[in-house]
């Protein structure tokens, strides 16, 4: 699973309901909140993802719902993403839920519900979303001063076609942007990401930086 699943999986306490032996039974759900800074002068675009680890056959999952307990707001997906990582590890969820009222995603406890293909069997788990409220009005230059938590500096590298080709800690040998291009010939841009945990995974993506890859000019 490696780099691409970094956005998706952090672990939280479990609440689950019983279901039939063939249903995708939810074991545990976890969320990630993304603050996406497109430019240095604009406020971030906000979104969240939530995925649940399931037992039995993940392909029986028909739809998912994430509901904020205090406000009652719901996010629904009829075509969830199914990740069959291995025989013992299967996940279902969605990676781009957007704010509904204004541009804020409520903090607090959520319930994740998975509906099976039979249209009757539901299983659920709780998860938590939390983040520093200051980030909602911070520009990219103010992000670090708004984070009062231990964070990691990650880097996302993108290809000339806009695909994510690397996400993780900067490699020790990457002293300059040219070193990134040596590892990824089609890399054209990068984004620094500050990652920390506050009830959920929180990821702040800084504006993109051109790597100066002349092969695609």
N, C-alpha and C positions, 0 to 999 in steps of 0.2 A: 504494500500500500504506500509506504514511504512518503514522498514529498506532497503528492496531490491530496492525500488524506489529512495532512496537517491541519487544513482549514476546518475539518469536520469533527474530530473526535477528541473530547475531553470527558472525564467520567464524573457522574453525579449520582446521588442516592436513588434507590430503585423503589418503584411501586408498580406492581403488575397484576393483571387479572388473568383468570384461567381461560383456556380456549381449547379447541379440538387439537388432536395430535398432528394434523396436517396443516394447521394454520400458522401464519407467521407470528409467533408469540413474542411480544415485546419484552425484552429483558431490562434494558436501560436506555435512557435518552440523554443526549448532550447537545449543547448549542454553542455557536460561535457568533459574535457580533463584529461586524466590519464597519469601520469608519474609512471611507474611500475619499481621499483628497485628490481631486482631479488637477487642481492648480494650487499655487502657493497663496492665492488671495481669496479663495472661495471657501465656504463652509463645506463640511464633508457630506457626501451621500451616505446614507445609513441603510444597512440591510442585516439580516441574520439568517443563519442556516441552522437546521436541527436534524439530527440523524439518530436513529434508534438501532441498537443491536438486537437482532431477533433470533429466536430458535426456529427450527423446522424450515420450511421452504419459503424464502423471501419472495419468490415469484407469485405467491398467493396474495400478496399485499395489493389492494385495489386503490386505496386512497389514504391520505394522512391529514390530520388536523392538529394545529398547535393553538392552544387557547390560553390567554392570560387570565389567571384565576380572579384577580381583583377587578379588572375592567370588563371581563367577558368578551373582549375582542378575540376574533378567531382568524387564523390563516389556514387556508385549505388548499390541498394539491391533489388533483384527480389522477395525475400521472407521475407518481413519485419516482425518484432515482433509486435504483436497486443496485447494491454493491455486494457482489458475491466474492469476498476477499479470499476465502478458503472454505473448506468443508465445515469448519468449526466457527467461522466468522462471517456473518452476513448482516448488512445494514440497509435500512430504508430511510429516506428522508428527502429533503429539498434544500438547495443551497442558496436560494435568492428570494427570501420573503422580504417584502418592502413595507415601510411604515404605512399605516392606514389613515390615522387622524393626524393632521399636520405632518411633521416629518419625524415624529418621535416614536420609538419602539418602547412600550412600557417595560419598566424594570419589575422584577419580582418573580413569583412562582408561575410556572406554566404547566399545562397538561398536554402531553403528546398522545394522540390516539391513532391507531392503525385499524382500518376497516378491511376485512378480508374479501376475497372475490365472491363469497357467498352472499355478501351484502348484509350479513347479520352478525358475524363474529367480530367483536372489537376487543382490542387489548390496549393498555395504556401505561404510561410512566410519567413521572414528574421530572421537570428540569427547571433550572434557574437562569434568568437573564439579569445581569447587572453590569454597570459600567460607570465610570466617573461622569457625572452630569456636565461637568465643565467642558467635556469634549464636544458637546453639541454646538457650542458657540466658539470653539477654538479654531484658528487657522492652523495650517501645517507647522508653522514656526512656533506655535504655542503648545503643541501636543506634549512634548516632554515635560513642560512645567505643569501640565494638567494631570500627569500620571504620578501618583504617589505610591506606586507599587513596584516591586522588582519586575523588570521587563527584559526581554531578549530582543536583540536586533537581528532581524532576518532580512533576506533579500529575495526578491522575485525577479526572474529574468524572463523576457518575452522574445519570441521569434519575430521575424519579419512579417509573418502572417497573423500575429497577435496571440499566438498560443503560449501558454505558460510552459517553459522548458526546464525551469529549476525553481524550487522554493525551499529555503532552509538557511542555515547559518552561512555567512560568507566563508568561502574556502580560504584557507591560510595563504595559498599561493596567489590569491587575487589581490595584488598590490595596486594594479591600475585596471581601468575598464578594458584595456587591450587583453589582459589576462583572462577576462570572462569570455571574450570572443575566441580565444585560443581553445577553450573548452567547448564552446557552443558556437559553431561557425555561422549559424543563422540568427544569433542574438542581436537585437537592435536597441533594446531599452531595458532598464532595470527600475525597480521601485524598492525603496527601503521600507520595511515593515517593523513596527514596534509591537511586540506580542506579549501579553500578560494575561493573568487569570483573575477575574473578580466575579465569582459566581458562575460566570461562563468564560470561555475564551474570548478575549477582546483583541482585535487586530486593527492597527492604524496604518494604512497604506499611504505613504508619502507620494507626492506627484512624480510622474515618470521622468526619467533622465535618459536622454539619448546617449548611446554608447559610442557613437561615431563609427559604426561599422560601414566602411566605404563600399563594401560589396553590394549594398542595397540602396545606394544613393541614386 
